Amino acid sequence: MKLNRAGQEFARFPVSGAPSDAAPLEVSFDGGPWSPMVWATDKASASVLVSGPDVPNPTGVVLKAGRNVPTVRLTDTPEVVIRSTGGSIDVA
């Protein structure tokens, strides 16, 4: 995904094999703080609002310029890390 430095949008990550009662997910970019994600109704993906570093009043996760690599985990079992998250977000 590509995001403009002054842009803000929802980043959606595919998730497979989640049980129907799966806990909420969290995402961290490049080892930063964990942020909550929102499941899609079908539990096939989850999303988080991301902002570039030049957004005047950012909400969600503010990403640095360059490549941002996500790590996703379950909140109720944080040692369960979902390793395939669909790539990275490039902020330019």
N, C-alpha and C positions, 0 to 999 in steps of 0.2 A: 504494500500500500504506500502511496505517496501522499504527503500532507504538506501544504504550503506553510511557511513559517508563521504566517498570520491566519492560518486556517484552524477550524475546529470541526470535528465530525466524529461519528461513532465508528469505532474499529470493531469489526465482528470477526470472531475466531471460531472455526469449526471445532466441534468436540464430538468424539464418537465413543460409544460404550458407556455413557453415563446412565445410571439407574434412574427410574422415573422419580424417585424421591431424593435425588442428588442434592447435596448441600450447595449453597451459593459458591461461586468461584471468586478468586482474587487473582489479580495480575500485577506483576512487577516488571519494570523495564530496566534492563541492565543492572539488576541487583538493587534497585531503588526500593522505596517503600511499597507495601502492598496496597492495592486499591480494589474496591468491590466491583464485580461485574454483574450484569443482568442476563439471566438465561432467556433464550428465545422460548416461545411457547412449546415447541416440539423437542426441546433439550438437545438439538443438533448443533447449536452454536450459542455463544455468549458474547456480549458486547460491553464496551466501556467507552466513555466520551474522552477523546484525546484532543489536546490543544497544542499548537505550535508555540515556540517561545516568544513570538511577537504579538500574540493576541492581547488586546488591551486589558480586558478583565476576564482572564481564563477561568473556566470551570473544568472539572474532571482532572485528568492526568496531564500535566504540562510536560511535553517531551523536549529534549535538547535537539539542537540542529544535528543532522547526520543520521546514522542508522541507530534505531532503537529496537533491541531484541527482547521480546516478551517471554516471561515464564508464567505459567498459569497453575494454580493449585486449588484444591478443595478447602474451604474454610474450616470445616469440622474435623478434617484430617490433614493438617498442613504438610505432613511428610509425604502425602500423595501428590506428586507433581505431574502435571499433564505435559509431556515432553514435545508433542507435535502440536504446535500452535499456529501453523500456517504462515510462517515467515517473519518478516520484520516490518517496521514502519520507517520509511525514509523521510526525514523532514528537510526540506530545502527552501 
